[in-house]
């Protein structure tokens, strides 16, 4: 899945999960744990998305350089992978 729907889901799902976890802990009287857990959920989602992005960039680079023997030409071919 890619495009606007993927971007929205990458924001909405971690945000909603973060708020839910924080709210549940807050209702039990754990103020600091609710803040830490809420931020932790967002950080975990960001770490997952960054890892997935790096895997996608690496695959794009391999596809771009598969048939190119010149390192300078390979670097030029991978420009779109990193932007």
Number of C-alpha atoms within 10 A of each C-alpha: 6 6 7 9 10 11 11 10 11 14 14 12 13 18 16 14 14 22 19 15 18 22 18 12 18 15 10 9 11 13 13 12 14 22 17 13 18 22 17 13 19 19 14 12 18 15 12 12 13 12 12 12 13 13 12 14 17 15 12 18 19 14 14 19 17 10 9 13 9 9 10 9 12 17 13 11 16 18 12 11 15 12 6
